[in-house]
Amino acid sequence: MKLPSNASLSRRNFLTSTAGAGGLLFSGGNVLFAAPGEIAETDHFWYRLAPADGPYIDTQRGSDAFGFRDGKIFLSEDNGKTWPHQNDFEDAENIMFSSILRNGNIVFATLTKIYLSDDRLKSYREIIVQDRNGNDYLPHTPKNPLLPGSYFYSLDGVHTHDVEGQEMLIWGNYCNVRTGAVPVNIFYSTDHGETIKLAYSFGQNSAFQEKGADPADYLGAPGNPLVCRHIHSVSYNPEENAFWACTGDLNRKNGHGDECHWLRGTYDKEADHWEWNVQVSSDANSRFKSGGINFVDGEVYWVADANGPKTIRETYDRGVFKCDPADIAKKEKHIMLFPAQYEIAVMTIEDEHIVIPEYGNANPCDCGILYSPDLGKSWGQYDLKEFGDRSGVRVNPRNSDGWFRMCLREKWMNRAEVLFIKPKSTPA
């Protein structure tokens, strides 16, 4: 692969060139043009920020990209070079989740509402989630309107899978962190977002309820003893036709014991029925407090987010791991691919490329990236200090120009920049 002509910029020039842009550039009617970001490099990949004068790029697929800015939503068909499709959307700055489906439909969500566009943003409509009985599943009315909870935000960046010849959209909400109490759910759609349903609902965690709430009004599924704080990852293994999910966070005195679970789910398409079983539950200082579930050739890969209380003689059970899915509960069967010193919660694997953003709140580096070009046989560990204290989440697979996309967060939850990473080589 030929090195781009501007890939040798110094970090000083790179910062100067990306920090000074501002405003929306329109030309030729209402088409938005965004100036390309300058490119820097590591030994393993080139990287750049999304243009500062364009929309916030929330997701990508193929050559399509979906973004928002200034009360509008935008769609690009050339990886963010131009944005010919747009529409007004008053709550644009509160978009927390989006996914582009194979047929071109776009699903996007704010804190409490989820929408579908099936005509390249000419129009969009709210979708009401259905519960397992086919009834409307509506957001609760918060006691404090400023804390409505986050119903749809996700940490991972891969939400669609081919399941028995049919595309399925599936994800779990990362919630109960900043915006108020909310139920913890896994959502899915088998019809390109036209219908969105609950695949699983966790129980009522007494540690995460609205202040002053009566137990009779607790959020979560009544009667389900399995509780957690939020979901870290949901993925699909085609070799066993099964779905896997992992959760956080701790073992709380005012909760119901361990909250770090691995669940395995199967879906009966004809009956539209789910079966979920707990494979392992653990406390916070465990590799089972994890995220970034990926399946490659039948093996499960994940990263450990272990933290929480420990004795002075304990170490944190961290790293990048893989094993046969049948052995997930058997630590002696796990293979450590990288001995991470600090907790990590997000990972995307495409072909043999592994991209792992490091968790800035815990890691002394500024903007850390772990990268492997060969499924964990070799690694590069980089600190992109020019971006300041950042944590990457929601890593999308490469677009048609070869760039991974990730959201950078300040203090883990605050939206910051969008970073693109392009591998320098493809494994043989």
C-alpha positions in Angstrom: 0.0 0.0 0.0 1.4 3.4 -1.0 1.9 5.9 1.8 -0.4 8.9 1.5 1.5 12.0 0.6 0.5 13.9 3.7 1.1 11.0 6.2 4.4 12.4 7.4 2.9 15.5 9.1 4.4 16.3 12.5 2.1 16.0 15.5 2.3 19.8 16.0 1.1 20.5 12.4 -1.5 17.7 12.7 -3.0 19.4 15.7 -2.9 22.9 14.2 -4.6 21.8 10.9 -7.4 19.9 12.6 -8.2 22.3 15.4 -8.8 25.4 13.4 -11.7 24.4 11.2 -15.2 25.4 11.9 -18.6 26.0 10.4 -20.6 24.1 7.7 -19.5 24.3 4.1 -22.3 24.2 1.6 -21.9 24.3 -2.2 -24.1 23.3 -5.1 -27.5 23.7 -3.4 -27.7 22.0 -0.1 -24.9 19.5 -0.5 -22.4 19.7 2.4 -18.7 19.3 1.7 -16.3 18.6 4.5 -12.6 19.3 4.3 -10.5 16.1 4.6 -8.7 15.5 7.9 -4.9 15.5 7.9 -3.2 12.1 8.2 -0.6 11.0 10.8 0.8 7.5 11.3 2.1 4.8 13.6 4.1 1.7 12.6 0.9 -0.2 12.0 -1.7 2.3 10.8 -2.5 5.7 9.5 -5.0 7.8 11.5 -7.0 11.0 11.2 -9.8 12.8 12.8 -13.1 13.3 11.1 -13.3 16.8 9.5 -14.1 19.5 12.1 -16.3 21.3 9.6 -18.6 18.3 8.9 -21.2 16.4 10.8 -20.3 14.2 13.8 -20.0 10.8 12.0 -21.9 8.4 14.3 -21.7 5.3 12.2 -20.5 3.9 8.8 -21.1 1.0 6.5 -19.5 0.4 3.1 -19.4 3.9 1.6 -22.3 5.2 3.6 -21.9 7.3 6.7 -24.6 8.8 9.1 -23.9 11.9 11.0 -25.6 14.9 12.8 -24.9 18.5 13.6 -26.8 21.7 14.4 -30.3 20.3 14.5 -29.9 18.2 11.4 -29.1 14.6 10.4 -26.9 13.8 7.4 -26.1 10.8 5.1 -23.0 10.5 3.0 -22.5 8.0 0.2 -18.8 8.6 -0.3 -17.4 8.0 3.2 -18.0 11.5 4.5 -16.5 13.5 1.6 -19.9 15.0 0.7 -23.3 14.9 2.5 -26.0 15.1 -0.1 -28.9 13.8 2.1 -30.1 15.7 5.1 -33.1 16.4 7.2 -34.1 18.5 10.2 -33.9 16.7 13.5 -34.3 19.0 16.5 -32.8 16.5 19.0 -29.7 15.7 16.9 -27.2 16.5 19.6 -28.8 13.8 21.8 -28.3 11.0 19.2 -26.7 8.1 21.2 -26.9 5.2 18.8 -27.2 4.5 15.0 -26.8 1.6 12.6 -26.9 1.4 8.8 -28.7 -1.8 7.6 -27.7 -3.8 4.6 -30.8 -2.6 2.6 -29.8 1.1 3.3 -32.3 1.7 6.2 -30.9 3.8 9.0 -31.9 3.2 12.7 -30.9 5.9 15.1 -31.8 6.7 18.7 -31.7 9.5 21.2 -31.7 8.8 25.0 -35.3 7.5 25.0 -36.6 7.3 21.4 -35.6 5.3 18.4 -36.3 6.2 14.8 -36.1 4.6 11.3 -35.4 6.2 7.9 -36.0 3.9 4.9 -35.6 6.6 2.2 -32.1 8.0 2.6 -33.3 10.6 5.2 -36.0 12.1 3.1 -38.2 11.1 6.1 -38.0 9.3 9.4 -40.5 8.0 11.9 -40.4 6.9 15.5 -40.4 3.1 16.2 -42.1 1.9 19.3 -40.3 -1.1 20.8 -42.3 -4.2 21.3 -42.0 -6.4 24.4 -41.9 -10.2 24.3 -45.7 -10.3 24.4 -46.1 -7.9 21.4 -47.1 -4.9 23.6 -45.7 -1.4 23.3 -42.6 -1.0 25.5 -42.5 2.6 26.4 -39.8 4.6 28.2 -40.6 5.4 31.9 -41.6 8.9 32.9 -38.6 10.1 34.9 -39.0 11.8 38.3 -36.3 14.2 37.2 -36.8 15.2 33.5 -33.1 16.0 33.3 -32.3 12.3 34.0 -34.4 10.2 31.6 -31.9 7.4 31.4 -30.1 6.0 28.3 -32.3 3.3 26.7 -30.3 2.6 23.5 -26.6 3.7 23.8 -24.1 0.9 23.0 -20.4 0.5 23.6 -19.7 -1.9 20.7 -19.7 -0.9 17.1 -20.9 -4.0 15.3 -24.7 -4.5 15.6 -25.7 -6.4 12.5 -25.2 -10.1 11.8 -26.2 -12.6 9.1 -28.4 -15.1 10.9 -29.6 -18.1 8.8 -29.6 -16.1 5.6 -31.3 -13.1 7.2 -29.7 -9.9 8.6 -30.4 -9.2 12.3 -29.9 -6.0 14.1 -29.1 -6.7 17.8 -27.5 -4.7 20.7 -27.6 -4.1 24.4 -27.8 -0.8 26.2 -24.8 0.6 28.2 -26.7 2.6 30.8 -27.0 3.7 34.5 -23.8 5.7 34.2 -24.6 9.4 33.9 -28.1 10.2 32.6 -30.3 8.5 35.2 -31.8 5.0 36.0 -33.0 2.9 33.1 -33.9 -0.8 32.5 -31.2 -3.0 31.0 -32.3 -4.7 27.7 -31.1 -6.5 24.6 -32.9 -5.2 21.5 -33.3 -6.9 18.1 -34.9 -6.5 14.7 -35.2 -9.0 11.9 -37.0 -6.7 9.4 -34.4 -3.9 8.8 -35.6 -1.9 11.7 -39.3 -1.8 10.8 -40.0 -3.6 14.0 -37.7 -3.5 17.1 -38.3 -5.9 20.0 -36.9 -7.0 23.3 -34.7 -10.1 23.1 -34.0 -10.1 26.8 -34.8 -7.9 29.9 -32.7 -8.0 33.0 -34.3 -7.8 36.5 -34.8 -4.9 38.9 -31.4 -3.9 40.3 -32.1 -2.0 43.6 -28.7 -0.2 43.2 -29.9 1.5 40.0 -33.3 3.0 40.5 -34.7 6.6 40.6 -34.1 8.4 43.8 -37.0 7.8 46.1 -38.7 5.2 43.9 -41.1 2.8 45.5 -40.0 -0.8 45.0 -43.3 -1.4 43.3 -42.2 1.0 40.6 -38.7 -0.3 40.1 -37.4 -0.4 36.6 -36.5 -3.7 35.0 -38.2 -7.0 34.4 -40.3 -8.1 37.5 -39.6 -11.7 38.5 -36.2 -11.9 36.8 -33.5 -12.4 39.5 -30.7 -11.8 37.1 -29.5 -8.2 37.4 -26.7 -6.1 36.1 -25.8 -2.4 35.7 -25.5 -2.4 31.9 -24.5 -4.5 28.9 -21.0 -4.3 27.5 -21.3 -6.4 24.4 -23.6 -8.6 22.3 -22.4 -10.7 19.4 -23.3 -13.7 17.2 -21.4 -16.9 16.5 -22.6 -18.4 13.2 -20.8 -21.7 13.8 -23.2 -22.6 16.7 -26.0 -20.3 15.6 -26.0 -18.6 19.0 -25.8 -15.1 20.5 -23.6 -14.1 23.4 -23.8 -11.1 25.7 -21.6 -9.9 28.6 -22.5 -7.4 31.3 -21.1 -5.3 34.2 -20.4 -4.2 36.8 -19.8 -5.2 40.4 -21.0 -7.2 43.4 -23.0 -4.6 45.4 -24.1 -4.8 49.0 -27.4 -3.2 48.0 -27.8 -5.2 44.8 -28.3 -8.9 44.2 -24.8 -10.3 44.1 -22.6 -10.7 41.1 -23.5 -8.5 38.1 -20.9 -9.6 35.6 -22.6 -12.3 33.5 -22.0 -14.1 30.2 -25.3 -15.1 28.6 -25.8 -17.5 25.6 -29.0 -17.0 23.6 -30.6 -19.0 20.8 -33.4 -17.6 18.6 -36.2 -19.6 17.0 -37.0 -17.6 13.8 -40.3 -19.4 13.1 -41.7 -18.9 16.6 -39.9 -15.6 17.1 -38.8 -17.0 20.5 -35.6 -16.5 22.5 -33.9 -18.8 25.1 -31.1 -17.3 27.2 -28.9 -19.2 29.7 -26.2 -17.8 32.0 -22.8 -19.4 31.3 -20.9 -17.8 34.1 -21.3 -15.0 36.7 -18.5 -13.3 38.5 -17.5 -10.2 40.5 -15.6 -7.2 39.2 -12.0 -8.5 39.6 -12.4 -11.1 36.9 -11.9 -11.6 33.2 -15.6 -12.2 33.0 -16.1 -8.5 33.7 -15.5 -8.1 30.0 -16.4 -6.7 26.6 -15.6 -6.7 23.0 -17.0 -10.2 22.2 -16.0 -11.3 18.7 -16.1 -14.7 17.0 -13.5 -15.8 14.5 -13.5 -19.3 13.1 -15.7 -20.6 15.9 -13.5 -19.2 18.7 -14.6 -16.4 21.0 -12.3 -13.4 21.6 -12.9 -10.8 24.3 -11.2 -8.2 26.5 -11.1 -8.0 30.3 -12.5 -4.9 32.0 -11.5 -6.3 35.5 -11.5 -3.7 38.3 -13.1 -3.2 41.7 -12.1 -4.3 45.2 -9.2 -6.6 45.7 -6.8 -7.6 48.4 -3.2 -6.4 48.5 -2.0 -9.8 47.3 -4.4 -10.0 44.4 -3.7 -8.8 40.9 -6.3 -7.8 38.4 -7.4 -10.5 36.0 -6.9 -8.6 32.8 -5.9 -9.2 29.2 -7.1 -10.1 25.7 -8.3 -13.7 25.6 -9.7 -16.3 23.4 -11.1 -19.9 23.8 -13.7 -22.3 22.5 -17.1 -20.9 23.4 -17.9 -24.2 25.2 -15.0 -23.4 27.6 -15.9 -19.8 28.5 -16.4 -20.8 32.2 -13.1 -22.7 32.3 -10.2 -20.3 32.9 -7.6 -23.0 32.4 -8.9 -23.3 28.8 -8.4 -19.6 28.0 -5.5 -18.4 25.9 -4.2 -14.9 26.8 -3.3 -13.0 23.6 -2.1 -9.8 25.3 -1.4 -9.1 29.0 -3.2 -5.8 29.4 -2.1 -3.8 32.5 -5.2 -1.7 32.6 -8.9 -2.5 32.1 -10.2 -2.5 28.5 -13.9 -2.9 27.5 -14.1 -2.5 23.7 -12.7 -4.5 20.7 -13.6 -4.9 17.1 -12.1 -7.7 14.9 -12.4 -7.6 11.1 -10.5 -10.2 9.0 -7.3 -10.5 11.1 -7.2 -6.9 12.2 -7.9 -6.3 16.0 -8.6 -2.7 17.1 -8.8 -2.1 20.9 -9.2 1.4 22.3 -7.8 1.7 25.8 -9.9 3.1 28.7 -8.6 6.6 29.3 -10.1 7.0 32.8 -7.9 4.2 34.2 -5.0 4.2 31.8 -2.2 6.8 32.4 -1.8 7.2 28.7 -3.8 9.8 26.9 -5.5 8.1 23.9 -4.3 4.5 23.9 -4.8 2.1 21.0 -3.9 -1.6 21.0 -3.6 -3.0 17.4 -2.8 -6.4 16.0 -2.6 -7.2 12.3 -2.6 -11.0 12.7 -5.3 -12.0 15.2 -3.1 -11.5 18.2 0.2 -13.0 17.1 1.9 -9.6 17.2 0.8 -6.3 18.7 1.4 -2.5 18.6 0.5 -0.3 21.6 0.2 3.4 20.8 -0.6 6.6 22.7 -2.0 9.3 20.4 -1.2 12.0 22.8 -2.2 14.9 20.5 -5.9 14.1 21.2 -5.6 14.5 25.0 -7.3 12.2 27.6 -9.7 10.1 25.5 -11.4 6.7 25.5 -12.5 5.1 22.3 -15.8 3.3 21.9 -18.1 2.0 19.1 -15.5 0.9 16.6 -17.1 0.3 13.2 -15.6 -2.1 10.7 -13.6 -0.6 7.8 -15.5 1.5 5.2 -15.0 1.1 1.5 -11.9 3.2 1.7 -10.4 0.9 4.3 -10.8 3.0 7.5 -12.1 1.8 10.9 -14.2 4.5 12.7 -14.4 5.0 16.4 -16.0 7.5 18.8 -13.6 9.2 21.1 -15.0 10.1 24.5 -13.8 12.5 27.1 -14.2 11.2 30.7 -15.7 8.0 29.1 -19.2 9.3 28.4 -18.7 12.8 27.0 -18.8 13.0 23.2 -15.5 14.3 21.8 -14.0 13.6 18.3 -14.3 10.8 15.7 -11.1 8.9 14.9 -10.4 6.9 11.8 -7.7 4.2 11.6 -6.4 2.6 8.4 -4.1 -0.5 8.6 -0.9 -0.2 6.6 -1.0 -3.8 5.5 -3.4 -6.7 5.1 -2.2 -10.1 6.5 -1.4 -12.8 4.0 
